Amino acid sequence: MLEEFSDVAQERGADGPRRWFSDEEMDLIVWPDADGGLAGFELCYGKSRTERAYAWRRGGALSHFVVDDGESTPLRNDSPVLTAGGGAGDREKVLADFLARAARLERAIVDGVSAVLRGE
């Protein structure tokens, strides 16, 4: 079940606060807008396998990525980054998994992410 982290570091110059929800298989980072909707999100899934992510910002297209965990060498601890090569992904399967994990999230967040994944 997705649970919210408290005290999430905020981005300088961002339009609004960033919120982060996580469980053992998914991370959801959302950027709410002033009206309670979504300005953007990143939905990372498959954390125990090959992690991938959908990313969306208002006014842009939904994109799919592979998550490079930054752990290619034990000598460094780099931050994870989204990289090309994710293909199209299976939005219906990811949406179903997200909905099963989202029971504790606010309805506006669930509805916003769901609408984008459905292509609405």
C-alpha positions as CSV (number, residue, x, y, z in Angstrom):
1,M,0.0,0.0,0.0
2,L,1.4,3.4,-1.0
3,E,2.3,5.5,2.0
4,E,3.4,9.1,2.0
5,F,6.9,10.1,3.1
6,S,7.1,13.1,5.4
7,D,9.7,15.9,5.1
8,V,10.4,15.3,1.4
9,A,13.2,17.5,0.0
10,Q,11.8,20.2,-2.3
11,E,13.1,21.4,-5.6
12,R,14.4,24.9,-5.9
13,G,12.3,27.0,-8.2
14,A,9.5,24.5,-8.5
15,D,6.0,25.7,-9.0
16,G,4.8,23.9,-5.8
17,P,5.6,21.3,-3.3
18,R,6.6,17.8,-4.3
19,R,4.9,14.8,-2.5
20,W,6.3,11.2,-2.4
21,F,4.4,8.0,-1.8
22,S,6.1,4.6,-1.7
23,D,5.8,0.9,-1.1
24,E,7.9,-2.2,-1.9
25,E,7.0,-2.1,-5.6
26,M,6.1,1.5,-6.5
27,D,7.1,5.1,-6.0
28,L,4.7,7.9,-6.9
29,I,6.1,11.5,-6.9
30,V,3.5,14.1,-7.5
31,W,3.6,17.9,-8.1
32,P,0.2,19.3,-7.1
33,D,-1.0,22.5,-8.6
34,A,-2.7,25.4,-6.6
35,D,-6.2,24.1,-7.4
36,G,-5.6,20.6,-6.0
37,G,-5.0,18.9,-9.3
38,L,-1.8,17.6,-10.7
39,A,0.9,19.6,-12.4
40,G,2.9,16.4,-12.9
41,F,3.9,13.0,-11.6
42,E,6.4,10.2,-11.9
43,L,5.1,6.7,-11.3
44,C,8.0,4.2,-10.8
45,Y,7.1,0.5,-10.8
46,G,8.8,-2.9,-10.8
47,K,11.3,-1.9,-8.0
48,S,12.2,-5.5,-7.3
49,R,12.8,-6.3,-11.0
50,T,13.8,-4.0,-13.8
51,E,12.4,-0.7,-12.6
52,R,10.6,1.5,-15.0
53,A,8.7,4.8,-14.8
54,Y,5.9,6.8,-16.4
55,A,6.5,10.6,-16.2
56,W,4.1,13.3,-17.1
57,R,3.9,17.1,-16.8
58,R,0.9,19.2,-17.6
59,G,0.9,20.3,-21.3
60,G,3.3,17.4,-22.2
61,A,3.0,13.8,-23.3
62,L,3.2,10.8,-21.0
63,S,6.7,9.2,-21.3
64,H,8.0,5.8,-20.3
65,F,11.5,5.2,-19.0
66,V,13.9,2.7,-17.6
67,V,15.2,3.7,-14.1
68,D,19.0,3.5,-13.8
69,D,19.4,2.9,-10.1
70,G,22.9,4.5,-10.0
71,E,24.4,1.4,-8.5
72,S,26.6,0.2,-11.4
73,T,29.7,0.2,-9.2
74,P,30.1,-0.4,-5.5
75,L,32.6,2.5,-5.4
76,R,29.9,5.2,-5.9
77,N,26.3,5.7,-4.8
78,D,24.8,7.7,-7.6
79,S,21.2,8.9,-7.6
80,P,18.7,7.0,-9.8
81,V,17.9,8.7,-13.1
82,L,15.3,8.1,-15.8
83,T,16.8,6.9,-19.1
84,A,15.5,6.2,-22.6
85,G,14.7,2.7,-23.7
86,G,11.6,2.0,-21.7
87,G,9.4,1.3,-24.8
88,A,5.7,1.8,-24.5
89,G,5.1,-0.2,-21.4
90,D,1.8,-1.8,-20.3
91,R,-0.2,1.1,-19.1
92,E,-3.3,-1.0,-18.3
93,K,-1.3,-3.4,-16.1
94,V,0.5,-0.6,-14.3
95,L,-2.8,1.3,-13.8
96,A,-4.4,-1.8,-12.3
97,D,-1.4,-2.3,-9.9
98,F,-1.4,1.4,-9.0
99,L,-5.2,1.3,-8.2
100,A,-4.7,-1.8,-6.0
101,R,-1.9,0.1,-4.0
102,A,-3.6,3.5,-3.9
103,A,-6.4,3.0,-1.3
104,R,-4.8,5.5,1.1
105,L,-4.2,8.3,-1.4
106,E,-6.4,11.3,-1.9
107,R,-9.0,10.9,-4.6
108,A,-7.7,13.8,-6.7
109,I,-4.3,12.2,-6.9
110,V,-5.7,8.8,-7.8
111,D,-8.1,10.3,-10.4
112,G,-5.4,12.5,-11.9
113,V,-2.8,9.7,-12.4
114,S,-5.4,7.3,-13.6
115,A,-6.7,9.7,-16.2
116,V,-3.3,10.3,-17.6
117,L,-2.5,6.6,-17.7
118,R,-5.8,6.0,-19.5
119,G,-4.9,8.7,-22.1
120,E,-7.8,10.9,-21.1
